[in-house]
């Protein structure tokens, strides 16, 4: 995965990078409950044969263990089903509304690779959604940033970063991470891919 920006477009996508709407055909996460919603799909290889789809299972009740707020600024493992990663063969959107997103379906347009943006101290905050590169942080709390730095020292890489696109570009529906920035990290091991994720 290489650094780059991901832009939200207003078109409906039937295949390849997209978010919101119905999940890909035949794709569902290992754990499905009443909170489980499809979120997004990106292409994993240059041959466009494999995709990665993300599903969320969160609520917004501050007293709930599955609450977005309770789990903010924490690094989670794949054992935590708040966000589930599913690698699968490329598939078009399903007509089934099972696990359908609360967001209207949109395509994702990936721009050409660019260098990470260096933000000057007290300069403008630039938090693009992107694939690869280094993570940016909306709040930059040390209790969240420090564990992420530890992940890099352990050999993890940033797979993607999703940032709320803003009120003018946001699709209809509820953005699952409020105004936090979502980060997904991965490391390839002899047993497969190990995932880590969080938002802050």
C-alpha positions in Angstrom: 0.0 0.0 0.0 1.4 3.4 -0.9 0.6 6.9 0.5 -2.2 8.6 -1.2 -5.5 10.4 -0.7 -8.9 8.9 -1.0 -11.7 11.1 -2.2 -15.4 10.6 -1.7 -17.5 10.8 -4.9 -21.2 11.1 -5.4 -21.5 8.1 -7.7 -22.9 4.7 -6.8 -20.3 1.9 -7.1 -21.1 -1.7 -8.2 -17.6 -3.0 -7.6 -14.1 -2.1 -6.4 -13.5 0.8 -3.9 -16.6 2.0 -2.2 -18.3 2.6 1.1 -21.8 2.7 2.5 -24.8 1.0 1.0 -25.0 -2.8 0.8 -22.1 -5.1 1.5 -20.3 -7.0 -1.3 -22.0 -10.2 -2.6 -21.4 -13.2 -0.3 -19.3 -11.2 2.1 -20.0 -11.0 5.8 -17.9 -10.8 9.0 -17.3 -13.7 11.3 -19.5 -12.1 14.1 -22.8 -10.6 13.1 -25.2 -9.1 15.6 -27.9 -6.4 15.6 -25.3 -3.7 15.5 -23.2 -5.0 12.6 -23.1 -2.7 9.6 -21.0 -2.7 6.4 -18.7 0.3 6.1 -16.2 0.2 3.3 -14.2 -1.9 0.7 -10.8 -1.2 -0.8 -8.7 -3.1 -3.3 -5.7 -4.9 -1.9 -3.6 -5.7 -4.9 -2.6 -4.2 -8.2 -4.3 -7.0 -10.1 -7.6 -6.1 -8.4 -8.3 -9.7 -7.5 -8.6 -9.2 -3.7 -10.5 -6.7 -1.6 -10.7 -5.8 2.0 -14.1 -5.0 3.5 -14.7 -3.4 6.9 -17.7 -4.0 9.1 -18.6 -2.1 12.3 -20.6 -3.3 15.3 -20.9 -0.2 17.6 -23.5 1.9 19.3 -23.4 5.3 20.8 -24.6 4.5 24.4 -21.9 5.8 26.8 -22.8 3.0 29.2 -22.4 0.2 26.6 -19.1 -1.8 26.2 -19.6 -1.5 22.5 -19.9 2.2 22.6 -17.9 4.4 20.2 -17.1 6.8 23.0 -16.0 4.1 25.5 -13.6 2.7 22.9 -12.1 5.9 21.6 -8.3 6.4 21.6 -7.6 2.7 22.2 -5.7 0.2 20.0 -7.9 -2.9 19.4 -7.0 -6.3 18.1 -9.0 -8.5 15.7 -10.4 -10.3 18.8 -12.5 -7.2 19.4 -15.4 -7.2 16.9 -16.1 -3.5 17.0 -14.5 -3.4 13.6 -14.0 -6.6 11.5 -11.8 -7.0 8.5 -12.7 -9.5 5.8 -10.4 -10.2 2.8 -12.3 -11.6 -0.2 -12.2 -11.9 -3.9 -13.5 -8.9 -5.8 -17.3 -8.7 -5.6 -20.0 -6.3 -6.7 -22.5 -4.9 -4.3 -25.1 -7.3 -3.1 -28.8 -6.6 -3.5 -29.3 -7.9 0.0 -29.7 -5.4 2.8 -28.2 -7.8 5.4 -25.7 -5.7 7.4 -26.3 -2.7 5.1 -24.6 0.5 6.1 -26.4 3.4 7.6 -24.6 5.5 5.0 -25.8 5.9 1.4 -23.6 3.9 -1.0 -20.7 5.9 -2.6 -17.7 5.1 -4.7 -14.2 5.8 -3.5 -11.7 7.5 -5.9 -8.1 6.9 -5.1 -5.7 9.7 -6.2 -2.2 9.2 -7.4 0.5 8.7 -4.7 1.7 11.8 -3.1 4.1 12.6 -0.2 2.7 12.8 3.3 1.8 16.4 4.2 4.1 18.0 6.8 2.0 20.2 9.1 3.9 23.1 10.6 3.5 23.7 14.4 0.2 25.6 14.9 -0.4 25.3 11.2 -3.7 24.2 9.5 -4.9 20.7 10.4 -4.9 18.5 7.3 -6.4 15.1 7.8 -7.1 13.4 4.5 -8.6 9.9 4.2 -5.8 7.9 2.6 -4.2 4.5 2.0 -0.8 3.9 3.5 1.8 6.5 4.6 1.8 7.8 8.2 -1.2 8.4 10.3 -2.6 11.8 11.1 -4.5 12.6 14.3 -7.4 14.9 14.9 -6.8 15.2 18.6 -3.3 13.7 19.0 -3.7 12.4 22.5 -0.4 10.8 23.8 -2.3 7.8 25.2 -3.4 7.0 21.6 -0.3 8.2 19.6 2.3 6.3 21.7 0.8 2.8 21.2 0.6 3.5 17.5 4.3 4.4 17.4 4.8 1.1 19.2 2.9 -0.7 16.4 5.3 0.7 13.8 8.3 -0.5 15.9 6.7 -4.0 15.9 6.5 -4.0 12.1 2.9 -2.9 11.5 2.1 -0.6 8.6 -0.8 1.8 8.1 -3.3 0.2 5.7 -5.8 3.1 5.6 -7.1 6.1 7.4 -10.7 7.3 7.2 -11.6 10.9 8.3 -15.1 12.3 8.4 -15.4 14.1 5.1 -17.2 17.1 6.5 -20.8 18.3 6.3 -20.6 19.4 2.7 -19.2 16.1 1.4 -20.6 13.7 3.9 -23.0 11.1 2.5 -26.5 10.8 3.9 -26.6 8.7 7.0 -24.6 8.3 10.2 -20.8 8.4 9.9 -19.7 5.5 12.2 -16.7 7.2 13.8 -18.3 10.6 14.5 -15.5 13.2 13.9 -12.7 10.9 14.9 -10.1 9.6 12.5 -10.1 5.8 12.0 -6.8 4.0 11.6 -6.3 0.4 10.4 -2.9 -1.3 10.8 -1.6 -4.7 9.6 1.4 -7.0 9.8 1.9 -10.1 7.8 3.0 -13.1 9.8 3.5 -16.8 9.2 -0.1 -17.3 10.5 -1.6 -14.7 8.2 -2.4 -11.0 8.6 -2.6 -9.5 12.1 -4.8 -6.5 12.4 -4.9 -3.5 14.8 -7.2 -0.5 14.7 -8.5 2.5 16.6 -9.9 5.9 16.3 -8.9 9.2 17.9 
